[in-house]
């Protein structure tokens, strides 16, 4: 029989699972399992025997850092008391202008704000490093990040009920504790061979069912529990202990059920099928909850008022944008060409309402000069459906044949081109001008199958154009099958679908890269090493395999929820992100 991994104590786990025992390390007590009943919010704002920040939860490899959540203050090198302190009424005070409402104590708010600001700065490099290794199963605690910000923002407002104050405060603590645990975990694993077991505050720990994983965590000096069949190891009887009751949190309920929600749904405990396996994950927003949002009448009125206000604002923005567009059409040839484009093909996926809402917050007319022609890193999409069929065929043929050269122009720092320049390149106009003339009068017969033969600095740049003209470089691309691109290839509707799908993705990629460059001019190169992985994950969330787009993607609310959350993760560091209005996506959270 093999020797057991390191353990401090062990207990019979019949209450957890028949025929099993629990080994524990870096701890001298082993808790009983949580009751199978529903979660009740305690008078202290914690969830009693179900509080996931206090009692160990089943280990999930994508969230390893949760085991590092500290239980209480132990020395000046760990968390400030404001994150582990119990909630009491000294933390709020009567509003100076209204005795019926209260506001948070400025000293408490100041400490929490310092914690948040410090965390934001400390998280930047770890978040970037994890993003730069997309194959790792680790998920960054982005929900804790956004929820922490939202809870802190809510704490700055007034409160009519003590219960609301307690729940906001506790959820802010939960989010910040998770982020601190992430930083502690990151610091430990980043130490590598230099890691030395620290004297740390007791941690929440995690429950494992794999002895090897358990042993790995024991070395980090955090609490670890191994649930394993009693016949696996021979254990030391002198280290046997009885399971300890869960008495670390108040069990006195805050109020009677049924619960009405006066805050966002995520502030409240979720209803799940299995409180042992699913409660923590659902509470943190990474699994579905079974309970429905049950708002108070006041919250319903606020939500309806907010929705009506947003609809009114969207209408005003659309009306203003149309007026601006109409006034600019006579002055800006690029905008005029855009509005003159033909109808979108029937098979091209329609614009989704969620995207229409998102872009309504930004006027694209404000992003560049209204008088100067706009330049595009890649061919504008509308060129591929705005002309006569013979021209469209040529456009697709040229694009597919020169795919690599066109796609890689931004990487070679070649300047963007206007719509008219792209139109001439996708057609034959530009290339005919590159062909030489005999004696300056008689033109050499233009070959549409070798249109690129004499180069073109506008597309290729001066150096590569000269190499093409001299026969030293072939700019053409092959199909994914290794086949040559033929003119007939451009007639295949499936290929056209794939072309437009990926061209649209490339446009998103390049535009976000330019925004990143403008937002972070001094650190762009370093940031982009991680950000482009995040961006690729968004762009590749659905794939038109063989040229067919899964129509269910565009109607699947759960997939869109993941997509919107991924977008939030990408732009979370952008200027004024914390003031952005994400309310329009509330139905997706």
C-alpha positions in Angstrom: 0.0 0.0 0.0 1.5 3.4 -0.9 2.5 6.0 1.6 0.0 8.8 2.1 1.0 12.4 1.1 1.8 14.9 3.9 -1.0 15.5 6.3 -1.5 17.1 9.7 -4.7 15.3 10.6 -7.4 13.1 9.2 -11.1 12.3 9.9 -13.7 9.9 8.8 -15.7 11.4 5.9 -18.8 9.3 6.1 -20.8 12.5 6.3 -19.2 13.7 3.1 -19.1 10.4 1.2 -19.7 6.8 2.4 -16.4 4.8 2.7 -14.2 7.9 2.5 -11.8 9.8 4.7 -10.4 13.3 4.6 -6.7 14.1 5.0 -5.8 17.7 5.9 -2.6 19.7 5.8 -1.6 23.1 7.3 -4.7 23.0 9.4 -5.8 21.3 12.7 -9.5 20.9 12.1 -11.7 19.5 9.3 -15.2 20.9 8.7 -18.4 19.0 8.3 -20.1 19.2 4.9 -22.5 22.1 4.4 -26.2 21.4 5.0 -28.1 20.4 1.9 -30.7 23.1 2.6 -30.9 26.4 0.8 -28.5 29.2 1.6 -29.6 31.8 4.2 -28.1 35.2 4.5 -26.9 35.8 8.0 -27.3 38.9 10.1 -23.6 39.6 9.5 -24.1 39.4 5.7 -22.3 36.1 5.4 -23.9 32.9 4.2 -23.5 30.9 7.4 -22.3 27.3 6.9 -22.3 27.9 3.1 -20.0 31.0 3.1 -17.6 30.1 0.3 -14.9 32.6 1.3 -14.6 30.9 4.7 -15.1 27.2 4.2 -13.0 25.1 1.8 -14.7 24.4 -1.6 -14.0 21.7 -4.2 -10.9 22.5 -6.2 -11.3 23.6 -9.8 -8.2 23.8 -11.9 -9.3 27.0 -13.7 -9.5 28.9 -10.4 -6.5 27.6 -8.3 -6.0 30.9 -6.5 -9.3 30.6 -4.5 -7.5 28.4 -2.1 -5.3 31.4 -1.1 -8.3 33.4 0.3 -7.1 34.5 3.8 -9.4 34.0 6.7 -8.3 36.8 9.1 -5.6 39.3 9.7 -2.3 38.0 11.1 0.5 40.5 11.0 1.2 43.7 9.1 2.2 42.0 5.8 -1.2 40.7 5.0 -4.6 42.2 4.2 -5.9 45.3 6.0 -8.7 44.8 8.4 -11.3 46.5 6.2 -11.4 43.4 4.0 -12.0 40.9 6.8 -13.7 43.1 9.4 -17.3 42.3 10.4 -19.9 44.8 9.3 -21.3 47.1 12.0 -23.3 50.3 12.1 -20.2 52.5 12.8 -19.5 52.0 9.1 -22.4 54.2 8.0 -23.9 57.4 9.1 -27.1 59.4 8.7 -27.2 61.5 5.5 -26.7 65.1 6.5 -29.6 66.3 4.4 -32.0 63.4 5.0 -32.5 61.5 8.2 -34.2 58.6 6.5 -31.2 57.5 4.5 -27.6 56.6 5.3 -24.2 56.9 3.6 -21.0 55.0 4.2 -18.4 56.3 6.7 -15.9 58.3 4.7 -12.9 56.7 6.5 -14.2 53.2 5.6 -14.8 54.3 2.0 -11.3 55.8 1.8 -9.7 52.5 2.9 -11.7 50.5 0.4 -10.9 52.9 -2.4 -7.2 52.7 -1.6 -7.5 48.9 -1.6 -9.2 49.0 -5.0 -6.7 51.4 -6.6 -3.8 49.4 -5.3 -5.3 46.2 -6.7 -5.9 47.6 -10.1 -2.2 48.6 -10.5 -1.0 45.2 -9.1 -3.2 43.1 -11.3 -2.1 44.5 -14.6 1.1 42.4 -15.1 -0.4 39.1 -13.9 -3.5 39.5 -16.0 -1.3 40.3 -19.0 1.0 37.3 -18.4 -1.9 34.8 -18.1 -3.5 36.3 -21.3 -0.2 35.7 -23.2 -0.5 32.0 -22.5 -4.0 31.1 -23.8 -3.4 27.4 -23.5 -3.3 27.6 -19.7 -6.6 26.5 -18.1 -6.4 29.5 -15.7 -9.2 32.0 -15.8 -8.5 35.5 -14.6 -10.9 36.7 -11.8 -12.5 39.2 -14.1 -15.9 38.8 -12.6 -14.5 39.7 -9.2 -12.8 42.7 -10.8 -16.0 44.1 -12.4 -18.2 43.2 -9.5 -15.8 44.8 -7.1 -15.9 48.0 -9.1 -19.7 47.9 -9.2 -20.0 47.2 -5.5 -17.6 50.1 -4.7 -19.6 52.4 -6.9 -22.9 51.3 -5.2 -21.3 51.8 -1.8 -20.7 55.5 -2.6 -24.5 56.0 -3.0 -27.0 56.4 -0.2 -28.9 53.5 1.5 -32.4 53.3 2.8 -32.1 49.8 4.4 -29.3 48.4 6.6 -29.7 45.1 4.8 -28.7 46.6 1.5 -25.6 48.2 3.0 -24.5 44.9 4.6 -24.9 42.9 1.3 -23.1 45.5 -0.8 -20.3 45.7 1.7 -19.9 41.9 2.1 -19.9 41.4 -1.7 -17.3 44.1 -2.1 -15.2 42.3 0.5 -15.7 38.9 -1.3 -14.5 40.4 -4.6 -11.5 42.1 -3.2 -10.5 39.0 -1.2 -10.6 37.0 -4.4 -8.4 39.5 -6.2 -6.0 39.5 -3.2 -5.9 35.7 -3.3 -5.1 35.8 -7.0 -2.1 38.1 -6.4 -0.8 35.9 -3.5 -1.1 32.8 -5.7 0.6 34.6 -8.6 3.5 35.8 -6.3 4.0 32.2 -5.0 4.0 30.4 -8.3 6.1 33.1 -10.0 8.8 32.5 -7.4 9.6 29.1 -9.0 12.5 27.4 -7.4 13.1 30.5 -5.2 9.8 29.9 -3.3 10.2 29.6 0.4 7.3 28.5 2.6 6.0 31.7 4.2 4.4 32.2 7.6 1.0 33.3 6.3 -2.5 33.9 7.7 -4.7 30.9 7.6 -6.3 30.4 4.2 -9.6 29.1 3.1 -8.0 26.1 1.2 -9.5 23.7 -1.2 -10.9 20.1 -1.3 -9.1 17.7 -3.6 -9.9 14.2 -4.8 -6.5 13.7 -6.5 -3.6 12.9 -4.2 -1.0 14.4 -6.5 -2.8 17.7 -6.8 -3.3 17.8 -3.0 0.4 17.2 -2.4 1.3 20.0 -4.8 -0.9 22.5 -2.9 0.4 21.4 0.5 3.9 22.7 -0.4 2.4 26.3 -0.8 1.6 26.4 3.0 -2.1 26.8 2.3 -4.9 24.7 3.7 -5.5 21.5 1.7 -8.0 18.7 2.1 -8.0 15.3 0.4 -11.2 13.4 0.1 -10.2 9.8 -0.7 -11.4 6.2 -0.2 -10.4 4.9 3.3 -8.7 1.8 1.8 -6.2 3.9 -0.2 -3.7 4.6 2.6 -2.8 3.4 6.1 -3.2 6.5 8.3 -1.8 7.3 11.7 -4.5 6.8 14.4 -3.0 9.4 16.6 -3.7 12.1 14.0 -7.4 11.2 13.8 -9.8 14.0 14.6 -13.6 14.5 14.6 -15.2 16.7 12.0 -15.7 20.2 13.3 -19.1 21.9 13.1 -19.4 25.0 10.9 -19.6 27.8 13.4 -17.3 30.5 11.9 -20.2 32.5 10.5 -23.4 33.8 12.1 -26.4 31.4 11.6 -29.0 34.0 12.7 -30.9 34.9 9.5 -31.1 38.5 8.4 -34.8 38.3 7.4 -37.5 35.8 6.5 -38.0 34.3 3.0 -39.1 34.7 0.3 -36.4 37.2 -0.6 -37.1 40.2 -2.7 -34.1 41.7 -4.5 -33.4 45.3 -4.0 -29.9 45.0 -5.6 -28.5 43.3 -8.6 -29.2 39.5 -8.7 -25.5 38.6 -8.2 -25.5 40.1 -4.7 -27.7 37.3 -3.4 -26.9 33.5 -2.9 -27.8 31.4 -5.9 -30.1 28.4 -6.0 -28.2 25.4 -7.2 -28.8 21.6 -7.4 -25.7 20.7 -5.4 -24.5 23.2 -2.8 -21.2 21.3 -2.4 -20.2 21.1 -6.0 -21.9 24.2 -7.5 -22.6 26.9 -5.0 -19.2 28.7 -5.1 -19.0 28.6 -8.9 -22.6 29.9 -9.4 -22.1 32.6 -6.7 -19.0 33.9 -8.5 -20.9 34.0 -11.8 -19.3 31.1 -13.7 -22.3 28.7 -13.6 -26.0 29.0 -14.1 -28.2 29.8 -11.1 -31.7 28.3 -10.8 -33.4 31.1 -9.0 -35.1 34.0 -10.8 -34.6 37.7 -10.2 -37.4 38.9 -7.9 -37.1 42.7 -7.7 -38.9 44.9 -5.3 -41.5 47.3 -6.7 -39.0 50.2 -6.3 -36.3 48.3 -8.3 -38.8 47.4 -11.0 -39.7 51.1 -11.4 -36.0 52.1 -11.5 -35.3 49.4 -14.1 -38.2 50.4 -16.3 -37.2 54.1 -16.0 -33.6 53.3 -16.9 -34.7 51.2 -19.9 -37.0 54.0 -21.2 -34.2 56.5 -20.7 -31.7 54.4 -22.6 -34.2 53.9 -25.4 -34.8 57.6 -25.6 -31.0 58.3 -25.6 -30.5 55.7 -28.3 -33.2 57.3 -30.4 -31.6 60.7 -30.0 -28.2 59.4 -30.9 -29.5 57.7 -34.0 -31.3 60.9 -35.1 -28.2 63.0 -34.5 -26.0 60.5 -36.3 -28.4 60.6 -39.3 -28.4 64.4 -39.3 -24.6 64.5 -39.1 -24.3 61.9 -41.9 -26.7 63.8 -44.2 -24.8 67.1 -43.7 -21.5 65.5 -44.4 -22.3 63.5 -47.5 -21.7 66.4 -49.8 -18.3 67.2 -48.2 -16.8 63.8 -47.6 -16.4 61.5 -50.6 -15.6 58.5 -48.4 -18.9 58.7 -46.6 -20.7 59.3 -49.9 -19.2 56.1 -51.4 -20.1 54.2 -48.3 -23.8 55.2 -48.5 -23.8 54.4 -52.2 -22.8 50.8 -51.6 -25.2 48.1 -52.8 -27.4 45.8 -50.7 -25.8 43.3 -48.3 -26.0 39.7 -49.7 -28.8 37.6 -48.3 -26.4 35.0 -46.9 -24.3 37.6 -44.9 -25.1 37.4 -41.2 -27.3 40.3 -40.0 -26.2 42.9 -37.5 -27.2 41.8 -34.0 -29.2 44.1 -31.7 -26.6 43.9 -29.0 -23.9 45.2 -31.3 -26.1 48.0 -32.6 -26.6 49.0 -29.0 -22.9 48.9 -28.3 -21.8 51.1 -31.2 -24.6 53.5 -30.5 -22.5 54.8 -27.6 -19.8 56.0 -30.0 -20.1 58.2 -33.0 -17.7 57.0 -35.6 -17.7 60.5 -37.1 -15.8 61.6 -33.9 -13.0 59.1 -34.4 -11.4 60.8 -37.4 -11.4 64.0 -39.4 -14.7 64.5 -41.2 -13.2 66.3 -44.1 -10.1 64.2 -44.9 -10.6 60.9 -46.7 -10.6 58.0 -44.2 -7.9 55.4 -44.8 -8.3 51.7 -44.1 -5.7 49.2 -43.2 -7.7 46.6 -45.1 -10.3 46.7 -47.9 -13.7 48.1 -46.7 -16.3 45.3 -46.6 -18.9 47.2 -48.6 -16.7 47.1 -51.7 -17.5 43.4 -52.0 -21.2 43.8 -52.5 -21.5 47.3 -53.9 -20.8 46.9 -57.6 -21.7 45.1 -60.7 -21.4 41.2 -60.7 -18.3 41.2 -63.1 -16.5 43.7 -60.9 -17.4 41.8 -57.7 -15.9 38.6 -59.2 -12.7 40.5 -59.9 -12.6 41.9 -56.4 -12.9 38.5 -54.7 -10.4 37.0 -57.1 -7.8 39.7 -56.5 -8.3 39.5 -52.7 -8.0 35.7 -52.5 -5.0 35.6 -54.8 -3.2 38.4 -52.9 -4.6 37.4 -49.5 -1.3 37.2 -47.6 0.0 40.5 -49.0 -3.2 42.3 -48.1 -3.5 40.8 -44.7 0.1 41.5 -43.7 0.2 45.1 -44.8 -0.4 46.4 -41.2 2.4 44.2 -39.9 4.7 45.8 -42.5 3.7 49.3 -41.3 2.4 50.2 -44.8 0.0 53.2 -44.7 -3.8 52.7 -45.0 -5.6 53.3 -48.3 -8.7 55.2 -49.1 -11.8 53.5 -50.4 -11.1 54.6 -54.0 -7.5 53.3 -53.8 -8.7 49.9 -52.5 -11.4 49.8 -55.2 -8.7 50.4 -57.9 -6.5 47.6 -56.4 -9.3 45.1 -56.1 -10.3 45.9 -59.7 -8.0 46.1 -62.7 -7.7 49.9 -62.9 -4.6 50.3 -60.7 -2.8 47.3 -62.2 -3.3 48.4 -65.8 -1.4 51.6 -65.0 1.6 49.5 -63.7 2.1 47.7 -67.0 4.8 49.1 -69.2 4.3 50.7 -72.6 6.4 50.0 -75.7 8.0 53.1 -77.2 5.9 55.1 -74.8 2.8 54.6 -77.1 1.8 51.0 -77.7 0.7 49.4 -74.4 1.8 45.8 -73.6 -1.3 43.6 -73.6 -2.6 43.4 -70.0 -2.9 39.9 -68.6 -5.7 39.7 -66.0 -4.4 36.4 -64.7 -0.9 38.0 -64.0 -2.2 41.5 -63.2 0.4 41.8 -60.3 3.4 41.0 -62.6 4.8 44.5 -62.6 4.3 45.2 -59.0 2.6 48.2 -57.4 4.0 50.3 -54.6 0.6 51.4 -53.4 -0.1 47.8 -52.2 3.2 46.2 -51.8 5.5 49.1 -50.9 8.5 50.2 -52.9 11.0 47.5 -52.0 8.7 44.5 -52.5 7.2 46.0 -55.6 10.7 46.2 -57.1 11.3 42.6 -56.2 8.1 41.5 -57.9 8.9 43.5 -61.0 12.3 41.8 -61.2 10.8 38.4 -60.7 12.5 37.8 -57.3 9.2 37.6 -55.4 5.9 35.9 -56.0 3.1 37.7 -54.0 0.3 35.2 -54.8 -1.3 32.9 -52.2 -2.7 29.4 -52.4 -6.0 28.0 -51.1 -6.0 26.1 -47.9 -6.0 22.9 -49.9 -2.8 23.9 -51.6 -4.6 24.6 -54.9 -4.0 27.6 -57.1 -6.6 30.4 -57.0 -8.6 30.5 -60.2 -10.9 33.2 -61.4 -13.8 30.7 -61.0 -12.9 30.5 -57.3 -14.5 33.9 -56.8 -17.9 32.6 -58.0 -18.2 30.2 -55.1 -20.7 31.6 -52.5 -19.2 29.6 -49.7 -15.8 31.0 -50.4 -17.3 34.5 -50.5 -18.8 33.9 -47.1 -15.5 32.9 -45.6 -13.7 35.8 -47.2 -16.1 38.3 -45.7 -16.2 36.6 -42.3 -12.5 36.7 -41.9 -12.1 40.2 -43.5 -14.6 41.5 -40.9 -12.6 39.8 -38.1 -9.3 41.3 -39.5 -10.9 44.8 -39.5 -11.9 44.4 -35.8 -8.4 43.2 -35.0 -6.7 46.1 -36.6 -9.1 48.7 -35.2 -8.7 47.5 -31.7 -4.9 47.4 -32.1 -4.9 51.0 -33.2 -7.1 52.0 -30.2 -4.6 50.1 -27.9 -1.7 52.0 -29.5 -3.5 55.3 -28.8 -4.5 54.4 -25.3 -1.1 53.0 -24.2 1.6 54.6 -26.4 4.5 53.9 -24.1 3.6 50.3 -23.1 1.8 49.2 -26.3 4.3 46.7 -27.5 4.4 44.8 -24.2 0.6 45.0 -23.7 -0.1 43.7 -27.2 1.8 40.5 -26.6 -1.0 39.5 -24.3 -3.9 41.5 -25.6 -3.9 40.0 -29.1 -4.5 36.6 -27.6 -7.6 37.9 -25.9 -8.7 39.5 -29.1 -8.2 36.3 -31.1 -10.4 34.4 -28.6 -13.2 36.9 -29.3 -12.8 36.7 -33.0 -12.6 32.9 -33.1 -15.6 32.3 -30.8 -17.5 30.9 -33.8 -16.0 29.5 -37.0 -17.6 29.3 -40.4 -16.2 25.8 -41.1 -16.4 25.1 -44.8 -18.0 28.4 -45.3 -21.1 27.8 -43.3 -21.9 29.9 -40.3 -23.8 28.2 -37.4 -27.1 30.2 -37.4 -27.7 29.2 -33.8 -24.8 31.4 -32.7 -26.7 34.6 -33.6 -29.7 33.5 -31.5 -28.0 31.9 -28.6 -28.1 34.3 -25.6 -25.7 32.2 -23.5 -23.0 32.4 -26.2 -23.6 36.2 -26.6 -23.2 36.5 -22.8 -19.8 34.9 -23.0 -18.9 37.1 -26.0 -19.9 40.4 -24.2 -18.0 39.3 -21.1 -14.9 38.6 -23.2 -15.2 42.1 -24.7 -15.3 43.6 -21.2 -12.2 41.7 -20.3 -10.4 43.1 -23.4 -11.3 46.8 -22.8 -11.2 46.8 -19.0 -8.0 48.9 -18.9 -9.2 51.5 -21.5 -9.6 55.1 -20.5 -12.9 55.8 -18.7 -13.9 52.2 -18.8 -15.3 52.5 -15.2 -17.7 55.2 -16.4 -19.0 53.2 -19.4 -22.7 52.3 -19.4 -23.1 48.5 -19.7 -26.7 48.6 -18.6 -27.9 47.8 -22.1 -26.5 44.3 -21.7 -28.2 43.6 -18.3 -30.3 40.9 -19.8 -27.2 38.9 -20.7 -25.6 38.8 -17.2 
